[in-house]
């Protein structure tokens, strides 16, 4: 497997190992948690990429989308005539035979929704397989083989590999599909929103007439792609009373969300989700609708839902020091940033909410979303924007203008900072943070280890 250390490649390696295959891999420098998981699994990993890293008795080479076209090991596999599979091709070939694929798609909320579906099935004794893009806290990992009939997959619209340019989710042959939302993302791959929408249109077409599509009733682009559906469609919404599955009498509080589940206009139960925020209520309704289609009773869902512990890096509390709470979150698209900050306001209603943001993804670092980020950050009381990751890859005129964001934020009388280096952030927080503050760290990457660094640096000396 090359490179083996990706967020989905490592779980795939683990599942292949559990299935009895001998697995090896190559990668550059690896860091926890992926490095420790590979060590625990006993999977040998060669450092760097070289033709002789492909074992002489190798049967297949799996190539992740981080591998470039000139990768020496992919080239060696081709020279030998070995099968070369992209990651989603390998998932379909080795994990899905004999299973019912349950695929969760959308620009936002995929990991939380797929993990929740997996948990509802698991806690109800259905023994599902699953592969999601984060660690499900209840299970202690984001993958499972499972002996039951269902396999839950997070379906990404990003390309599979340099030789397999289509969206990953097209390989999964979904029988049950969730489409949560469609927005422009992955600016390095898609030319515009129309191209993104076409990818979702294609996956909707794949669901057979005896399958099921669950979809967000409030999203215009989702409604558009549903015109291609061959399968029955179940619409979900916390706000649209005409949706087949809806929520009434919704109350948000620091310990979660309570609502009455409405199915086909009929109230079927009072539920408690431990997740906060309107976006997470939408995620929960999508998961509930899929679970109902897979045969779970409302009583089973009502029992399991409050016990869902969530996913790592989704409003995950990393610790507290001097009365300051540190929270790690994967949000990086403006819509996700706004949703995370609004949820934080519900979870910590009396706290001063800091947004600490790393523009790390290809889309986040672009000026394309300048105005959208300005609006998203308005949910916060204080703002720190780190340097644009790989800023040199974009011309200055195309790059996110951090200073303009800071100026707009500060004009509202709020503290705002744009440090030249991530290493400057601890000093800013030592000087500015106070008891009762909530620091929301948002990045699609590791943020330079900042969550751990801040816990240490802000501790009493």
N, C-alpha and C positions, 0 to 999 in steps of 0.2 A: 504494500500500500504506500503510495507516494503522492504528496507528502502525508504522513500518517497522523500528524498532530492536530488536525483541524477539529472544530467543535462537533462535527458530525462524523468525521473519519474515525476518531477514537472509539465512540460508542459502536460504530459499525464493526471495527476491529474486535471489540469485546464480544459482540453477538456472533461473529464468525468463529471466534475462538470457542465460545460456549457450544456452538453447533458441531465442534469437533475438527475444524480446519486448523492447519498450522499457518500462523500469520507472522509475517515479518514486515518491516517498514523502514523508511528513510525520511529524514527531515533535517531542517536546520536546528538551531538551538530551541529546546522545548522548556516550558516552565509549568509549574503547578497551575491548575489541577491536572492538566493532560499528561504531563511527564510522570506524575506520581501514579496516575491510573494505569498507564502503560507498564510501569515498573511492577505494580501490584498484579497485573494480569500476566506478567512474565513474557511480554512480547518484546523481542529484541528489536532495537531501533538503531540503524546506522546513521552516523552524523554526516550530513551533506548528501550530495547526489553523485553517484558513479555507476557505470554500467555493471561493474562486478558486485554491486549490492543486490542485484537480482539473482536469487539462488539458482543453482544449476538445475534443480528439480522443481522449479516454480511452475505452477499450472496456470495461473492467471495474475495479471497485474491490474490493480484498481488505482485509478488516477483521480485525485481531487481537483477542484477547480482552482486551487492555488498554484498548481503546476503550470509552468510555461511551456510553450510549444517546443522549446529546445531542451526539455528535460531529458537527461541522459538515460534514465532508467526506462522511461516510456519509449524512447528510441531503441533501446536494447531489446525491450519486449517485442517491439515491432520487427526488429531484425531477426529475432528468433522465431517469429511466427506465433507468439503467444497471444491469447486473447487479452485485449486491453479494454477494460470497462470503466466508465465513469462511475462515481459513487452511487447515483440513483439507479443506474443500470444494474449495479451489483446488489443493491437493496431489492430490486424487483426479482432478480434471478435467484438470490439466496435466502431472502426473508419472507417473500410474499406468496410463494406457491402454496395453495391450499388454504390461504387466509382471505378474509374479507377486508380489503383496504379501506380504512376510514381516514380521509385526508383533510387536513385543516389548512386553508389558504387565506390570504389577505395581507395587505401591507403591514398591518399592526395586529398584535394580539394572538399570533399563531402559537407561540410557545405556551402561553398561559392556557389558551383554549384546548390545545391538544393534550397538555398535561392534565387538565381537569377532566376531560373525557376519559383518559386512561385511568385516572384515579377512581372515577365513578364506577367504571367497569371492574377495576381491580378490587375495590372495597365491597363490591356486590358479588364477588366470587366468580367473575367471568374469566379470570386468568388471561387478560389480553397481552399481546405483544405490543410494544410501543418503541418509538424512536422520536424524541422531541429535542428541540434545540437548547435545552438547559436542564439543570438538575432538578427533578421533582423532589421536593424536600421529603414528602411522605415515603418515597421509595429509596431515597439516598442516591439516586442516579436518574439519568434521562433515557434509559433503554431497558428493554426486557424482551426475552424471547416469547414467553407465554405459550401455554398449551391450548388456550381457548381459540375460538374461531376468528376473533377480530384482531387486526393489527392497526394501531393508531400511528399516523405519520404526520409530522409537520411538513407541509408542502410549500417549498420556496419557489418563487418565480424567477430566481436568478439562474444563470446558465450552469450547466452541469460540469463542463470541462472545456479545454481548448479545442477538443475534437468533437464535442457534443454540445452544440451551442444553444440548444433549446432549453426552456425552463425545466428545472428538476421535477416539478410536480407532474409533468406529462408522462413520466415513466411509471407512475404509481398505480395506474389503472383504477382510479377511485370508484368504489361502489357507493360509498357514503361520502359526501363532500360538503364542507363548510366554506362559504365565501363571506368573510367578515367585512371587508372594505377594500377599496381600490383607490390608491393615490399614486402620484408620480414618485418614484424612488429609483435607486440604482442608475444614476445618471451616466455612469460609465458604460452601461449596457443598453439602456433603452433611450431612443431619441426623444421621445415625448410621451405624454400620458396615453395617447392613442395606441402606442406600441405596447405599453404595459397592459392596457385594457384588452388588447388582442390576445395576450398570453392567457389571461383569465377566461376569455371567451373560448379558447381552445380546450382548457381543462373542463369547463362546463359541458362541452360537447362530448367528452369522454364518458360521462356517467351514463350507464345503460338505462333503458326504460324501467327495469326492475330495481334500480338503485334509488337513491334519495339525495336531494340537494337541500341543505339548510342555508339560508342566506339572510343577511342583514337587510331588513325592509326599508331602512332609512337612507341607504347609500344609492345615489342616482346611477353611478357607474355599475354597481352590482345589479341593479334592476335592468340595466341595459344588456349586460352579458347573459342574463337569465332568459332572454328571448331565444337563445340557442339551445336551451335545455331540452333534453329528451326524457329526463326523469322527472318524477313529481317534485315540486318545490314547496318547502315549508319556510315561510318568512317569520323572522323573529324580530322583536323590537320592545324596548322598555317604554316606548312613547307612542307607538302607532297602535291604536286599539283594534285596527283591522288585521293585524298580523295574526297568523295562525297560532303562534306562541308569543305571549306578551306578559308584561308585569303590571300589576296594579298596587296601589297603596305602598309605594316605595319609600323607605326611610333609610337614610345614610347616617352612620355614626362611626366613631373611632374603631369599634370592634367589627365593622362590616356593614352589610346591606341586607335589609329584610324586605321581602316583597311577597305578594300573592301571585302564584303562577296561574296564568290563564291560557287554556288550550281550547282552540276553536270556540272562543267566547265563553267558556265555562271555567269557573274557578276550581282548581284541582288541588291546591295545597298552599300553605304558608311556609316559605323557605327562608333560610338564613345563609347567606354567603359570607365567608370571612374576609372577602376582598372588598376594597373600598373603591369608589369612583364609578361614574356612569359608564366609562369604557369597559370596566370589568363586569358591570352588570350585563352589558351586551355580550361579552365573552361568555359569561355564565349561562345566559339564555341559549346561545349557540350550542354550548356543550350539553345542556339539558335536552335540547331538541334532538341532537344526534343520539344521545343516550336513550331517549324515549323510542327513537326509530330502531335502536338496536335491542329493544325489548325490556329495558329497565322500567320498573314501576316508580311512580312518584314517591311512594313511601321509601323506597331504596335510595332515591336521590336525596330526599329530605334528611335521611340519616347520614349519608356520606358527605354531602356538600359542606356542612359546617366543619368537618374534620380535614378539609383540604388545606394543607399547610403552604401551598404556593410553590413558586419556582425561584431558585437562586437568581439574584440580580433583577428581581421584579419587586421594587419597593422593599428590598431586603435590608433589615436593620443589621448593620455590621457591629454596632456597639454604641456605648454611651460613655462619655467622659466629661467631668465638670458640668453635668447637666446639659451637655450638648449631644444630640443624637446624630449619628452618622448613618446614612442610608445609601445603598448602592442600587443603581437602576440602569437597565440596558437602553433606555429611551435615547433616540438620536434624531429621528424625524420630527419636525415641528409639531405635528399632531400628537405624537407620542409624548413629547416633552410637555405640552399643555395638559394632556390627560394625567401624566404622572404628578405634575405640580398641583393640579386640582385635587387629585386623590390624597396627596400629602396634606393639603389643607383640611380635608375631612379627617384624616387619621390623627393629625396633631393640630387641633383647632386653635390652640392658644400660642403656638410656637411661631417664631420668626423663621420663615422658609427661605433658605438659601438655595439658589440654583447654581451648581458648579458643573460646567459643561465642557466636554472635549469634542470639538468638531473633527471627528476621526474618520467617519465613513466618506466615501467619494462624494456622496450627495451632500452631507452635512458641511463639508468644507467649501461648497460653492455659493456664490452670491445669489444663485437662483432662488433660495428660500430666505433671503435677507429680511423681507417684510414679515414673512410667516414666523421667523424666529423672534422678531421684535414683539409680535403679538403673543407668542407662546410664553416668553419670559416675563411678560407683564403679570403672570400669575404669582411670581415670586416677590419676596421683600428685599432680597439682595442677590447680586449676580457676580459670578466669576466665570469668565470665558477663557479657557486655555488656548494655547497656540493651535493653529490649524495643522493637523497631522499631515505629513507629506506635502506641505504647502508648496514646495518647489515644483510639484507636478502640475500646478495650475498657474496660468499667468495672473498677475496681480489684479487685473480688471475682472477676472472670473472668480476670484477668491472671496470668501465670506469676509465682509468688512467688520472686524471685531470692534474697532474704535467707534464706528457709527452705531453699532448695537449698544455699546456702553454709554455713549452720549445720550441716546434716546432714553435709556433706562434711568440714567442719573438725572435727566431733566425732570423726572417725576419725584425727585428728592430721595431716591433710594441709593444705597451704596452699590457701586459697580466697579469692577476691576478687569483688566485685560493684561495679565502678566506675560512677560516675554518667554518665561519658562515654567513648566510644571513645578519645578523645584522652588519657585517663588510663592506658591500657593500656601504652604504651611505657615509661612511668616504672616501673610495677609490674615489668615484665620486666627493665628495666635493673637494678633492685634485687634481684630474686629469682632470675633465670635464671642457670644456670652451665654450664660445659663438660659435655657429655654429655647435656644436656636436649634433648628433642624437642618442639617446639611444634606442636600439631595445631590449625589454625584451621578452624573449621566454621561455615558459613553458607550459606543459599540465595541470598545476594546477594554484594556486593563487600566486605562487612565494613569499609566505609569506607576501602578501600585499605590495610588493616592489614598484609597480608603484605609489601607493598613498604615500608611505613613501618618495620616492625620490622627488616627487613634493614638498612635505613639506620641506624636508631636504635641497634641493638645492635652495630654495627660498631665496631671499636677507634677511638678518637678521638686 
